[in-house]
């Protein structure tokens, strides 16, 4: 059954983009070949033979050790030199499978966290996004012989992961927003404005600064809430793009999808546009630009004052 239907399980260390680096893959293959039973056992026996025969070396023990050493060497040459490329491909495929399993865990975690926070609509969107991508991957698995799909498959995976990342960031943002009592802040602001209106410029300077800070904090809060709406809309856009692509591919049956995927306004273009838009939302969710970072600082100071 398709991997997204698997139960979440304990997994090794997370697979990252660095794990797919050619040098790291080659190093991992080298270590696997060195530790292969056909290499390590004969080598260990050869060393053991020499060690135990150290005090009584004779042509027989030396011959046995050399023979075992040759077996270990031949096994290593076969596994690493002759069969190394296949092993590298197998390792990359293994890493991709582990990465897919991680994605399963990540989706389930987002769904459960959304439910815990009462964000049922978001939990449903995460499931719908997962299912839309699952249908595409099922199609890819059934048409593995089509090399034209390989690059597009990577694009579809990147788009899905971006949607999941945005949902995760939006979930964390929503948790932070829920800690803020907007009603209380608004009521405080109205009281302060009433008081400041009855003070002269000098005596009301500090209070007016507090009013300004409160207004900026409330404005930032409104911006964040609007960003949540936009993040949800982008997740929905990703889901629809994946669904539409799958339907188009299925509709074409055995027809070569290369032209459909790459034509102007085709699936590749649409997914690229969707992915780029979602990445911009992610940057805003992270508050990576300077202006947003400054707003976050002021917001934090405001929260400290209220604490």
Protein Blocks (a to p, Z undefined) as FASTA:
>chain_A
ZZklpccddddddddfklmpmklmmmmmmmmmmmpmklmmmmmmmmmmmmmmmmmgcfkl
mmmmmmmmmmmmmmmmmmmmmmmmmmmmmmmmmmmmmmmmmmmmmmmmmmmmmmmnopam
lmmmmmmmmmmmmmmmmmmmmmmmlmklmmmmmmmmmmmmmmmmmmmmmmmmmmmmmmpc
fklmmmmmmmmmmmmmmpcfklmmmmmmmmmmmmmmmmmmmmmmmmmmmmmmmmmmmmmm
mmmmmmmmmmnomacfklmmmmghiaklmmmmmmmmmmmmmmmmnomafklmmmmmmmmm
mmmmmZZ
